Amino acid sequence: MDGVAPYVTADGRQIGGVLMDMRGITLRFGGVEAIKNISFDIREGEIRAIIGPNGAGKSSMLNVISGFYHPQDGEVWFRGEKRKPMKPYQVARLGIARTFQNIALFEGMSVLDNIMTGRLTHMKTGLLAQAIWKGRAEAEEVANREIVEKVIDFLEIQAIRKTPVGRLPYGLKKRVELARALAAEPKLLLLDEPMAGMNVEEKEDMSRFILDVNDEFGTTIALIEHDMGVVMDLSDRVVVMDYGRKIGDGTPDEVRNNQEVIDAYLGVAHE
């Protein structure tokens, strides 16, 4: 991987060099190999999908990228540097944010306060200074609030900004979780099944927002998704996993016509 040269997608869109490079990743839980010697890259500015049947190892791979799991073998490279084992908060400070398959929000807090937690990695003042809330701490709070308000406007959730998250319907909770991740201003945004449990209208809205985040913010996105219509419409490239192995990697059309992928995943019923 050159890490610098641009890549031209099938529809003629140019994306950047390699942002993240997963090299020979193997992850074991006891005697079980959840990920078996998988390599793939994620390029700057692209939407990269990770698909496969349930139990394929997709979420485990996302957890490796975000620092929740540490592989026994292989290397994780980010922005041209080999990444040492890190805790999730350290990975977040590098510019990697994520949403979760099961919504992980503070139900009793307002939408605004939930999104503000996405700014924690950007806060420099200590707890005492924040408690006094004068000078630098006040200026930092104002600056962070401005960024959060822009995210709220972008995702069209102004009307619920003061509503406790626990009162929101499922689809809006997913949008709030996306807002919290965007508030961190990530270089790489990881989305774990962002459409799960949504109706058709909610999926259309979320798809639009994902495309807008990628286009207007230039955010690189890696997502896990079971809705193949969404995957094929949104993604620049797709990597396919099955029982911890990589069985396909390429453009949506290349993956769609890959016989091993058809046999393992696309040719069987799935959600």
C-alpha positions in Angstrom: 0.0 0.0 0.0 1.4 3.4 -1.0 -0.7 5.3 1.6 -0.5 8.4 -0.6 -1.8 7.7 -4.2 -5.5 8.5 -4.7 -7.9 5.8 -5.7 -10.7 6.2 -8.3 -14.0 4.5 -7.5 -16.1 2.7 -10.1 -18.3 5.8 -10.5 -15.3 8.0 -11.1 -15.1 9.6 -7.6 -11.5 10.1 -6.4 -10.7 9.2 -2.8 -7.5 9.6 -1.0 -4.6 7.4 0.1 -4.7 4.8 2.8 -5.9 6.1 6.2 -6.1 2.8 8.1 -4.4 -0.5 7.2 -5.3 -3.7 8.9 -2.5 -6.2 8.3 -2.9 -9.9 9.1 -5.3 -9.4 12.0 -6.0 -12.5 14.0 -8.2 -12.3 17.2 -8.7 -15.3 19.5 -11.1 -15.8 22.4 -9.7 -18.9 24.1 -9.5 -21.5 21.4 -11.9 -19.7 19.1 -10.5 -17.6 16.3 -13.0 -14.7 15.7 -10.8 -13.1 13.1 -8.4 -15.2 11.0 -5.5 -13.4 9.4 -7.5 -10.6 7.7 -6.0 -7.7 5.8 -7.7 -4.7 4.3 -7.4 -1.0 4.1 -9.6 2.1 4.5 -8.9 5.1 2.3 -9.4 8.7 3.1 -12.8 10.0 2.1 -14.4 6.7 1.3 -17.3 4.8 2.6 -16.0 1.3 3.4 -18.6 -1.4 4.2 -17.9 -4.6 6.2 -20.5 -7.2 5.6 -21.1 -10.9 6.3 -23.5 -13.3 8.0 -24.1 -13.1 11.8 -21.1 -14.4 13.6 -18.7 -13.6 10.8 -16.5 -11.4 13.0 -17.6 -8.0 11.8 -18.2 -6.3 15.2 -15.0 -7.9 16.5 -13.1 -6.2 13.7 -14.7 -2.9 14.5 -13.8 -3.5 18.1 -10.2 -4.0 17.1 -10.2 -0.8 15.1 -11.6 1.2 18.0 -9.3 -0.4 20.7 -11.8 -2.5 22.6 -10.0 -5.7 21.5 -6.3 -6.2 20.9 -5.5 -8.8 18.3 -3.0 -11.6 19.1 -1.4 -11.3 15.7 -1.2 -8.6 13.0 -0.7 -4.9 12.9 -3.0 -1.9 12.9 -1.6 1.1 10.9 -3.3 4.5 11.1 -2.2 7.6 9.1 1.0 5.9 8.1 2.1 4.8 11.6 1.9 1.5 13.3 -0.5 1.7 16.2 0.6 0.3 19.6 -2.1 -1.4 21.8 -4.3 1.4 23.1 -7.4 1.8 25.2 -10.5 3.0 23.5 -10.2 6.6 24.9 -6.7 6.8 23.4 -7.9 5.6 20.1 -10.7 8.3 20.3 -8.0 10.9 20.8 -6.4 9.8 17.5 -9.6 10.8 15.7 -11.7 7.6 15.6 -15.3 7.8 16.8 -18.0 5.2 16.6 -21.7 4.3 17.1 -22.8 1.0 18.6 -25.1 -1.8 17.4 -27.1 -1.4 20.6 -27.7 2.2 21.4 -25.4 3.5 24.1 -26.7 6.9 25.2 -27.4 8.5 28.6 -31.2 8.0 28.7 -31.8 10.6 31.5 -29.8 13.3 29.9 -31.0 15.7 27.2 -30.1 15.3 23.5 -27.8 18.4 23.8 -25.9 17.0 26.9 -25.5 13.6 25.2 -24.0 15.2 22.1 -21.7 17.4 24.3 -20.1 14.2 25.7 -18.7 13.7 22.2 -16.5 16.7 22.8 -14.7 15.2 25.9 -11.5 14.3 24.0 -11.2 18.0 23.0 -11.6 19.4 26.5 -8.2 20.5 27.9 -9.2 22.3 31.2 -9.3 20.3 34.4 -12.3 19.5 36.6 -11.6 22.4 39.0 -11.4 24.9 36.2 -14.6 23.6 34.7 -16.4 23.8 38.1 -15.4 27.4 38.5 -16.2 28.0 34.8 -14.2 31.2 34.3 -11.6 32.3 31.8 -10.2 29.4 29.7 -12.8 26.9 30.9 -15.7 29.2 29.9 -14.1 29.9 26.5 -13.6 26.2 25.9 -17.2 25.4 26.8 -18.5 28.1 24.4 -16.3 26.8 21.6 -17.4 23.2 22.1 -21.1 24.2 22.3 -20.8 26.0 18.9 -19.5 22.8 17.3 -22.3 20.8 18.9 -25.0 23.2 17.7 -23.7 22.9 14.2 -24.0 19.1 14.4 -27.5 19.5 15.7 -28.5 21.8 12.8 -26.8 19.4 10.3 -28.8 16.4 11.5 -32.0 18.4 11.8 -32.7 17.7 15.5 -33.1 21.2 16.7 -36.6 20.5 17.9 -35.5 17.8 20.4 -32.2 19.3 21.6 -33.6 19.7 25.2 -35.6 16.5 25.2 -34.4 13.6 27.5 -33.1 10.9 25.2 -35.2 8.3 27.0 -38.4 9.9 25.6 -37.3 9.6 22.0 -38.4 7.0 19.4 -35.8 4.5 18.3 -34.9 6.2 15.0 -34.2 9.6 16.6 -32.0 7.9 19.2 -29.9 6.5 16.4 -29.5 9.9 15.0 -28.5 11.4 18.4 -25.9 8.7 18.7 -24.6 9.7 15.2 -24.5 13.3 16.4 -22.5 12.4 19.4 -19.9 10.7 17.3 -19.8 13.6 14.8 -19.3 16.0 17.6 -15.9 14.4 18.2 -14.9 15.6 14.7 -13.5 12.2 13.7 -11.1 11.5 10.9 -12.6 8.0 10.8 -16.2 7.3 11.8 -17.2 3.7 12.6 -20.9 2.9 12.3 -22.1 -0.5 13.7 -25.4 -1.4 12.0 -26.7 2.2 11.8 -29.9 1.1 10.1 -30.7 -1.8 12.4 -34.4 -1.8 13.6 -35.4 1.2 11.4 -38.3 1.5 9.1 -38.0 2.4 5.4 -38.3 6.2 6.0 -35.8 6.2 8.8 -33.3 4.2 6.7 -33.7 6.7 3.9 -33.0 9.6 6.3 -30.0 7.9 7.9 -28.6 7.0 4.4 -28.9 10.7 3.4 -27.1 11.8 6.5 -24.3 9.3 6.1 -23.7 10.5 2.5 -23.9 14.1 3.6 -21.3 13.5 6.4 -19.0 11.9 3.9 -19.5 14.5 1.2 -19.7 17.8 3.2 -17.4 17.0 6.1 -15.1 14.7 4.1 -15.3 12.2 6.9 -14.0 8.7 6.2 -16.6 6.1 7.2 -16.5 2.4 7.9 -19.8 0.7 8.5 -21.3 -2.7 9.3 -24.7 -3.1 7.7 -27.0 -6.1 6.9 -29.3 -4.2 4.4 -27.6 -5.0 1.1 -29.5 -2.3 -0.7 -28.0 0.3 1.6 -24.6 -1.2 1.4 -24.5 -1.3 -2.4 -25.9 2.2 -2.7 -23.7 3.9 -0.1 -20.3 2.1 -0.3 -17.3 2.8 -2.4 -15.7 -0.6 -1.5 -16.9 -3.6 0.5 -15.0 -6.2 2.5 -16.9 -9.5 3.1 -16.2 -11.7 6.2 -17.5 -15.3 6.9 -16.6 -17.3 10.0 -13.7 -14.9 10.7 -12.2 -15.1 7.2 -12.1 -12.5 4.4 -13.9 -14.0 1.4 -14.3 -10.9 -0.7 -13.0 -7.3 -1.1 -13.7 -4.8 -3.9 -16.3 -2.5 -5.3 -20.0 -3.3 -4.7 -20.3 -4.8 -8.2 -17.2 -7.0 -7.7 -18.5 -8.2 -4.4 -22.1 -8.8 -5.8 -20.6 -11.0 -8.5 -18.2 -12.9 -6.3 -19.4 -16.5 -6.3 -17.9 -17.3 -2.8 -19.7 -14.3 -1.4 -23.0 -15.3 -3.1 -22.7 -18.8 -1.7 -21.8 -17.7 1.8 -24.0 -14.6 2.2 -25.8 -13.0 -0.7 -27.4 -16.2 -1.9 -29.1 -17.0 1.4 -31.8 -15.2 3.4 -30.5 -12.5 5.6 -31.7 -9.3 7.3 
